[in-house]
Amino acid sequence: PSSPLNLNNGISLRLSLQVNGTKSNPALNPREVEHRLGREVESFLSDERQLHLIDDLTKVNPVTTTTVLRCLQARYATHVFYTKAGCSLVAVNPFRPIPALYTQELMEEYHTASCLQDLKPHVFLVAEETYRNVESQIPPVNQSVIVSGESGAGKTWTSRCLMTFYATVAASSSVPKGSITAEKIEKRVLDSNPVMEAFGNACTLRNSNSSRFGKYIQLQLNRSQLLTGASIQTFLLEKTRVAYQAPQERNFHIFYQVAKGATEVERLEWSLPRGATFSWLPNSEKSLEEDNFDVTRKAMSHLGIDSSMQNNVFKILAGLLHLGNVGFCESEDESQPCTLEAHTASRLLAVPQERLVDVLSFRRITAGKQRQEFKKACPKAESGMRRDCLAKVVYAKLFDWLVAVINANIYADPSGWSNFIGLLDVYGFESFPENHLEQLCINYANEKLQQHFVSHFLKAQQEEYALEGFEWSFINYQDNQSCLDAIEGSPVSIFSLLNEECRLNRPSNTGQLQTRIEVALSDNRCVSQDRFWKEPNFIVSHYAGNVCYRVEGMVEKNKDPVPPELVLLLQRSQDPLLQELFPADASRSGEDNVKAQTKPAVVTVVSKFKASLEQLMEILHSTSPHYIRCIKPNAECEAALFRQEEVLRQLEACGIVETVSISAAGFPVRMSFGSFLERYKVLKKPQKPNSRAEKHQENGFAPVRGNGMFFCGSLSDFYRL
C-alpha cells in the first residue's frame, strides 16, 4: 500500500474503534480515526527489532495489512517461518531444507507438552491440537486439516510433515514391543507419499514438485488413539500432462525416474538406451530430488506391489514414452492413412502393431438405418489426437489402479477404528499466460475451499456472536459466493453452458460459446472478457485474482471422448495389467462391443469433478476444521527472499487480515454447554436442579440460545464456578 492508511477496504479502520467487537467511541469522525490509526501504525512499527517476537498476529495492535505484513517479514528475516493467525497457521516457505525444524525430538516435545499454548507456532502444533481434539471432545469429533496456498507455497511439504507426525505419535510407546502391526501401518501410510508424488506430481513453471491432482488422506484412529489404517481419495488428475507439457515444464516425475534410474537389463527390455530422446520427456537435463527411482521402488514394495508387478507398470510407462515418438505425416490422398512407425510402442503395450496403426490412422463412422460401419483415414492432426488420447486413458487408469492398490494395503476394517483425522492437499491457485479447462477446475476447487473457510469462520463466528446477544460490529470480509455462482450456479453458469454444449449434437463453436457465457452471465460482476485478445475467452474474478480462460478446446476436454476402438485395442492387449485395467465385455463380441460404445452417456469432466468436490465438502463440514495457509514469499522460489507485494497479494486473497481481526476481537474460548458441564461439573457446588440456569447467570454465564454453544471470556472464568 502507498500509505499505512489505505488499509484493506476499511476493515482495520473499523477495528481501531472496537474492543471485542464493541464500539468504543462512535463519535469520532473518519478523519480523526484515520489520523489516529496512522499514528498507531507508526508507533507499532517504530521498533522493528521486536516485530519478529510476535508469534501470534492477534497480538498485533492495530491489526492492519501493513502491520501483519511487516511482522511476517521480520520473522522470515530471522528464520522463523510459522506464525499463528487466529484460527489459522501461516507457513511461509523458506525454500531450503531445515532439518532441525522437523526432528524426532521436536515432535516429542510438542506431543508431550502439558500446555500447547506455551509452545511456538509450528505445523506440529496444529497436528497435536487435532490429535488431542479427537479424544478430548465429548463425544469425539473427527478432525480435518486444510492445507491451502498457491502453487509452490509448500503445501506438499506441509502435508508430509503432518503425516510423519501422526504416524510417529500414534504408533509409539503404547504399542507392545512384540507387535509389528502398527509399525507396518505407519510405514505403509508414509510410503504412500513418495509413490503418489511420483505418479501425480510434476515440475511446473512455479514449482518443481507441483501436485497435479488433489488428495484427501483419512488417517484412521482406534479408541486408544493409535493409527490403524488410512485411505486416500483423489480428484482430477491432470492427465493431459502425459501428452502435452508447456514450455519449460516437465511430465510426471515417474517418467524421468524410469528413464534415468532403470538398470542396464531394464533399459534393454524397455528400449531406453542412455541419451535417448523422447517427445514426452522434455527438460530431462534438469536434476531434481524427485527423480530418485529407488525411493519410489522401495515404497511400492512396502505397499505390497512386488517387483514383477512394478516391472509391468514401468514397462507400460516406457511404452507410453515410445508412443509419444510415433510420428505422422500428411497423406496426399485423404483415403490413405498417415504413415507411422510404432513397433516398440506396440511391443511394450503388448498390442498388435498393425492394429495399433489401424486405430490411430482410421476412425469408424456408423451411418444408415442398418448401422453400417465405414473407415475413414485420419489427417495428421486427428491421428495425433488419437495417439494422445490413448496415452492419457492408459495413464489415468494406471493412476486409479495405483490408488486402489495403496488403499487396499493401508485401509483398516471399520470395526478397527472409531475416528479419523483428514488431511486435504489440493493443487494451488493457478494463472498462466494460457489457461484451459484444467486451470478452471483447479481454481474452482480453491474457490470452494475458500468459501468453506468464509462460511465456517469469517461468517459463522460473527453470526454466532450476534445470535448470542453480544454487542458486535460486523467486520467486512470478501465473500466469493458470486464467483462460485458464476462457475457452478443454477440455472445458468459456466459449467452448465459447457455441459449443454457437450450434449448438443453439433461441432462446438468457440465464438458462439463465448457469446453465450457473456450474455447469460452479464449480471455477474465476476465474469468479463478480454476484448484485446483475438481468441475467444472469458475472465473470472477469483478470490485470488483475475484469470483469463481460453474457450478453444474446452468443450472437447469436457467431453473427454475416448474412441471405442482405442478401448477395444487395449482390451485385446496381451499385457496382464492392461487386461485388468481394461476388462473385456464377455457378453459381446468385438464389433458389437465397438457399436455398443458409440453413443455412451455424456458424463462430463466438470460434472464428475463437481460431484467429487461436493462429496469432499460434506466430509469437511462433518469434521472440526483447522487451517494452514502456506505463503510463497517470492515467485523465483529463492531462499531468504521476501517480496512484499507478492506476499501482500496472498494475504489479501485468503483473508488473513480479516481472520486475525475477528479472532482478536472475539472470544478465545468456545465450548458446547454439554461439554462444559461434563468437564467442569466436579468443580460445581451442589444446588437445586430448578435453580441451575439462574446460578449460571449469577456467575456470568448464560446458556446459549439457538445452537447450544456457550461462550466466555477466558479459561480462568471457568473456575469462578
N, C-alpha and C positions, 0 to 999 in steps of 0.2 A: 504494500500500500504506500501511496505517496506521503501520507502523514499518519500519525497514530490515531487520528480522529476518524478516518474513513474506515470504519471497522465493521465488516460483516453485516451489512444491511441494518445497522442499528441495534443488533442483538446485545452487544456489550454495553451500548449506551443505556439500554433498558435495564440491564443488570446492575449498573452502577447505582441505581436507585432502589435496589431490592436487598432485603435480608431474608433468607429462607422464603423467597417468593413473595414477601410482603412489601408493599411500597412504603418507603420510609419518609420521603418528603416530596409529595406530588406537586408542591407549589413551585418548585424550581422550573424556570423556563429553559427551553432547549439550549440556548447559548450558554447559560450558566452551567448546565450539565456538561456540554461539550468542553468548556474551559476546564471544569473540574476534572473530567475524565482524562484530558490531555495531561494535566499536572500529575494525576495518579499514575499514568503510564510512565511518564518521565521519571517519577520518583521510584517506581518499581524497578526500572531498568538502570537506575543510576549506578548501582553496584553490581556490575555484571559478573564479578568474581564469585558471587553467591548463587547465581542462577542455576548452575549445574547441581546444586544440592537439593533442589526441589524435585522430589521423586513422584509427587502426585500433583497433577495440573490443577486440581481443585483448590490447592493452596495458593495458586497464583491470584494476586489481587492488584488491579482488576483483571477479570478474565476477558482478554481481547485476543484477536488474531495475532497481533504484534507480540504480546507477552508470551502466548503459548508457543509461537514460532521461535522466539529468541531462547526460551527455556530449552526446547528440544535441540536447538543448535549448540547451546552451551554444553549440554550433556554429551552430545555427539563429539564435540571437540575434546572432551575429557574421557573418551572411550566408554561412555555409558549409553547403552542402546535401548534400554527398556524404561518406559515411563508410564505410570498409571494415569488414566484419564477417565475418572468416574467409574462407570461400569465396564470400561474397555481397557485394554493394554495396548499401548502404542509401541511398536517394534520397528526401529529404524535400521535398515540393512547396512551392516558395516562393510560388506563386500570384501571380506577377508576372513580366514579361519581364526577363531579364538577358542582354542581347546580348553583353556582354563575356565571358560564360562559355562561349560557343559559337562563337568566331571561327575564321576560317580559320587564323590564326596559331597558335591553341591546338591545333587539330587537327594541324598540322605539328609542333608541339613534342612532342606525345605519340607521333606516328608515327616521329619520327627519334630519340627518346631511346635512348641506349645501355643504360640501366638503368631499367626501368619501376618498380622498387621505390622509386626515389628521387622519383617523381612523386606529386603529391597525388591522392587518390581522385577519380575522375571517371567519367562514363559513357564518355568517350573512352578511359580506361584499360582498361576491360573490353573495348571494341571492339578496341583494339590488341592486347591479350592473345590474344583469339580469333583475330585476323588472323595473328599470329605463330605461334600454336599449330598452325594448319593446315600451315604449312611446316616447323616445327621437329620435329614428331612423326615417328617412323620406324616404319612408314610414315605418311604424312599422315592425320590424323584429322579427320573433319567435326566442326564445332562448332555448338552451339546456345546462344542467349542467351534465357533465360526471364524475361520481364518480368511481374511479378505485383504485386498490390495491390488494394485495394478501389476502388470507383468514385470517380473524382475524385482519385486519388493521383498521377496523372501518367504513366500507362503509355503513352498515345498519344504524348505529347511525347517520352518517352524513346525510343520506337521510331523516331520521326522523326530524332532525333539520331544514333542508331546507323546508320540507313540513309544519312544525309548523310555520316557519317564514312567508311563503307565505299565509297560511291560516289566520294568525294573521293580517298582514298588508293589505291584500287585502279584508278584510271584517270588517273594523273597523269604523273609525269616520264618513265616508261619507254615511253609511247605516242608514236610518231613524230608530228611536227607535221602531216604531210600526211594523217594518218588521222583521220577523224571518227567511225569506228565506235564506239569506246569512249565518245566524248563523247555519242553518241546513246543508247547503252545506259544510261549514267549518268543522262542527262536523263529517259529514259523510266521508269527504275526509281523515281526520285524523284517523277515526276509521277503515279505510281500512288497515292501517298499522298493528295493532295487529292481525287482522284476517289473513292477508296474511302471516305474520310471523309464526303464529301458525300452519298453514297448509303447509307452504312451507319452513320453516327453521328447522334446527336440530343441535344438539351438535355433533361436529366432534373432531378429534384429535387436531385441530388447533384453534377451535373457538366454544364457547358454544352457539352461535346464528348465525350459518352459513346459508346464503341463499342457498338453493338447487334448485333455479330457478332464472332466470333473469327477470327483470321487467323494463318497461319504463312507467313512470307516466306522463301523459299530463295534466297540470293544465291550465284550460281554463279561459281566462280573457275577459271581455267585454270592450267597448271603454272607460269606466270610470276606468279601471284598477282594477275592482272588480272580485273576484273569483266567477264564475257562475257554474262551474262544473269541472269534471275531467274524465279521462279514464285510464285504466290500460291495458298494453299489456305485456304478459308473454312469456317466452322462456324456453323450455327444462326443465321441472320438472324432478328431479331425482327420478322417481317413483320406481326404483329398491330398494330404501332405505326402502320401506314398508316391503319387504320380506327378505332383507339382510342388516345387519348392521356390519360394520367392527369392530374388537375388540376394546373396549374402546369407541365406538361411540354409538349414540342413534338413535332411529327412529324420525319421525317428532314430534315436540312439542305437537301437538294436542292429540296424543295418550296418552301421560303422563298426560296431563291436564284432559282428560276424566277419566283415571284410578285413579288419585289422588283426583280430585275435584268433582266427582259425589256424589249426595245426597244418603242417605240410600235407598230411594224408587227407585232411578235410578239404584243403584247397584243390587237390586233385579231384576228389569226389564231387565237389560243388563247382568246379571250374572257376576258381577265384585266384588266379595267379597274382603274385605281388605286383603292384603297379598297374593292375587292370583298371580301365576307366569305365564307369557306369553313369548313364544319363541321370539316374535317380539317386546318385550318391555325390551331390555337389559339395564343394568345400571340405573334402575329406582330408585335406592337408592340415586342417585345424586339429590340434591335440587337446582334447578335453578330458577332465577327470571322469566324465560319464562314459568314456569309451572303454572301460575296463570289462572285458568279456568274462574274465574268470569270476568276478563278483556275481555277475548275473547267473552264470552256470552253477555256482555253488548254492546260490539262493534257490534256484529252481530244483536242485537236488533235495534241499531241505524241505521243499514244499511238496515232495512226492513225485516229481517229474524225473523219471530215470534217464540215464544217458541216451538210451535208444530213442525215447520219445523226444528228447532235446535235439538230437541229430535230425530227426524227422522235421521238427519245427524249423531248424536252421536251414535245412535243405530247401524247404518251401520258400523261405525268405531269399535264399540265393536265387531260386527260380524266378522270383519277382524282380530281382535286380536284372537278371538276364532278359526278362520280358520287357523291361524298360528300354533295353538296347535294340529291340526289334524295330526295324525301320520300314517305312512305307514310301512309295513314290507314286506320283500321279500317272495314271494309265491314259494313254491316248484314246483308247476305246473304252467307253464307260461300261460296256458289257463285260469287260475283263477285270479281274481283281488286281489290287496293288501287289507288287512283288515284295516278298519279305523273306527273312531267314530266321527261323525260330527253333532250330534244332536243340540247343542247350536248354532253353526255357521249357520246351515240351518234355525233355528227358527228366528234368528236375521236378516238374509238376506231374509227371507220370501220365501224360495225356498224349494221344497220337499226334504227331507233328502235322499231318495233313488235315486232321480235324481242327487243330488249333488255327491253322492258316485259314481254313474254311470259315470258322465263326468270326474271325477278325476281318475277313475280306468280304463277306456277304452278309446281308441282312435278309430276314424272311418276311415276306409280305403275304398276308392272307386276304383273299378277295373272293367276291361272288357268294351266291347262296350255298354253293357246295363247299365253301370254306377251303378253296384250293390254295395251296401254298406255292409261292414263287420266290426265287432267289434273285437278288439284285446286287451287283457289285457295289462296294462302298468306295467313295472317294477317299483320298488320303486323310483328310481331317476326321472323317467319321470312323475310319479304321483306327486312328489314334485314340479316339474317344472310347471305342470298344475295348482296346487294349488297356487303357487306364481304368475303365470300369471293372474289368476282370481283376486287375491288381487290387483295387480298392475293396471289392467284395470279398476277396480271399483274406486280405489283411484284417478287415473288420470282423469276419467270422473267427479268425485265429485269435484276435484280441478277446472276443467274447468267450471263446473256449478257455483261454488262459485264466480269465477272471473266474469262470465256473470251477476250474480245477483248483485254483487258490482257495476259493470259498469252501470247496469240499474238504480241503485239508486243514482249514482253520476254524470252521464253523462248529459251534457246540450245540448239542441237543438242547432244545428249550427247557427241558426239565433240569438241566445242569446250571442254568443261570437265571437270575431274577431281575437284574437291572443292567443298563448299559451307559457308556459314555460315547457319544458320537463326535467324530472329527470331520469337519467339512473343509475340503481343499478344492477350490474351483479355479478355473482359468481367470486371470486378471482382466480387467477392462482393457480393451484394445482399440486403437485407432491408427490405421496405416494410410499411406498415400492412396491405396485402393482397398476398399472394404467390401466384403461379399456376404453371402448368407451365413457363413461360419462366424464372422465378426458380429453380425446381428444377433445370432443366438447366444454367443458368449456374453455380449453386453446386456442382452435381455436377462440372462441368469444373474448378472451382477445387479441389475435393477431390482430383481425380485428379492435378492438378499438385502439390498439397501432398504427396500420397503419393509422387510421383516424387522430390521433394526429400528426404522422410523416408527412403525406401529407398535413394536414391543416396548421401546424405551422412550423416545422423544415425545410420542403422542400419549401412550397409555399411562405413563407415570404421572404426567401433568394432569390428565383427566382423573386419575385416582385421587390426587390431592384435592381437586375441586369437588369430587364426589364425597370425600370425607368431611367437607365443610371447612377446610383450611383456606385462609385468605391467600390466594395465589395469583400472581400476574403471569399470564401465559408467555412463555419465551418462544419467539418465532423460530421456525426451522424450515428447511427445504423439503417439501413433500413431493415425491416423484410419482404420485399416483397418476397424474395426467400423462406422463411418459409411458407408463405401463398400459394405460387405456389405449394410447395410440398404437402400441405394439400388439397387444393381445386382447383388447377390449371387445365388447359386443354392443351392437350387432356388426359394426364395421371397424376393422383395424388393419394394420399392415399384414398380419398373419392371415386374417380371414380373406383378404384380397389375393394373397399368394395362393392360398388353398383353393380359392374359387378358380383361379387361372389354371390350376392343375386339373380340375375336374372338367374344364371345357375341352371339347374335342376339336381343338384347332391349335395351330402353332402360336406360340406366345409372341406378343408384340411388345417390346420393351417400352417404346414410346407411349403406347396406349396404357400400359400398366402404370407408368409414371403419372400420367394424367389422372387415372382413376384414384391413385393414392393421394394426389394433390387435391382433387375435388372432394373426395369422401372425407378427408381429414382437414379440410380447410379451417374448421373451427378450433382445431387443437394447436396451440401455440408451440408444441414440442416437435411439430413436423413442418419442414420447409424444403426449399430446393436451392441448389447452387446453379444459378442461371448463367454463370460464366463458364461452366463445364459443358462441353458439347454432348457428352454421353448422358443418356437418361439416368437420373439419380434422385435421391431424396436424402434429406438431412434430419437426423433425430437429435434433439437436445436432451442428452442423457444427464443424469445427476453428476457425472464426472466430466462432462464436456460434450461439445457437438461432434458428431461423426457423420461423414458423408458416405452413403452406401451406393454402390453401382448396381443398377437394376438388371443389366445384362447378365444372363446365366442364372439368376435367382430362381426362376420357375423350374428350370431343369434340375437344379440342385435340390429344390424342394421335393420334386417328384422322386428323385434318386432312382431312376429307372435302371433295371438290370435286364438286358435282353435274355429271354428264356433259354436261347440256345447256349449262352455262356454258362448258365446254371447246369444245363444238361451235360455240357462238356466236363464240368467239374464233378458231376455225379458219376461220370464214366471213368474218372481217374483211377489208376491202379494204386495210388498212394493211400495207405490205410487212414492217415489223419484227414486227408481231404474227403475220403469216403465218409468219415464220421462227421465232418463239418457240413457236408452236402449229401445227406442221405437220399438215395433214390426212392421214388414213389413206387412201391412194389405193385400197386393196383393198376398202374398204367404202363404201357409200352413207351418206347422213346418218342415217336412222333406225337402220340396222343398227349404225352407229358408236355411237349412244347406247346401244343394248341391250347391245353388247359391253362397255361400260364400267360397266354397272350393278352388277356384282359383282367389283370389282378385288381383287387380292390385298392383304391388310391388311399394309402396311409402315408401322409407326407412327413417330411423330416421335422417341420415345425410342430406338427400335431403330436408326434411321438415325444419330442423334446419338451413341449409344454406339459404333457401328461406326466412325464417323469419328474419335472420340476415341481408340479403340484403335489405329487406324492412325497417328494422331499420336504416341501414346506409343511405338509401335515405332520411329518415326523418332527420337524423343528419346533412347531407350535406345541407339540405334546411334551417337549422337554424344557428344562430350565437352561436358557442360552447364556453363553459367555462369548465375548468378542475380543479378537486380537486383530488390530489394524496394523498391517505391515506398510511401512512407508519407504519409498525409494528415494534416497537423497540426491541422486543425480542420474541422468539418462545414460551416461557413459559407463555406469557400473564400476566406478573407480573408488578405491578406499580413501577415507579421510577427505572426501569432497562433499560439501553440503551446499546445495544450491537453493537459496531461499525461495525463489519464485516457483520452482518445481515442487518443493515441499508444501508451500502455501496452497498451491492448486489442489493437492491431495487432501490437505486438512479441510479445505472448504467443501470439497466434493463429498467426503464421507461424514461430515457433520461433527468433527471432533470438538470444535469450539462450543457448539450447542450442547453436546454431551457433557462437557465439563461444566458449562453454565448451569444446566439443570441439576447435575449432581452436587455442585457447590451450593446451590440454593435450596436443595431438597433435604429430605430426612435420611440420615445414614443407615438406620436400621428399619427393616420391614419384615414382619413375621405374620403368619396367619394366626388368628386368635386361638385356634385349637392347638397349634404347635407351641405357642407361648404358654398356655395353661399347662400343657403336658410337660414342658421342660422346667418351668419355674413353680409348679404347684407346691413343691416341697417347702418353698420359702413363704407361702401364704399362711396367715393365721386362720384358724377355724372361724367360720362365720356362717350365718344362716343362709340357706340357699336362696331365699327370696330377696336378700339384700346384696347379692353378689354384684349385679350391674351397678347399683348405687355405690358400692365400695370401690369399684374400678374407677368411677368418675371422680370420687373423692381423692383418689391417688393420682389424678391427672391423666387417666386412661379412659377411653370410651370404645365400646365395641363398634367395629366398623360396619357401616351400612353398605348394602349393595353386594359386594363380592366376598365379604368375610375377611378382609385384610385388616391389619392392625398396625398402627404407626406409632413411633415415639421418637424423641429427640436423640437419645444416645443410649448405649447399653447400660450405663450407670443408672439411668432412670428405672430400669427393670427392678433393681434391687430395693427401690423405695416401697415395694410391696411388703 
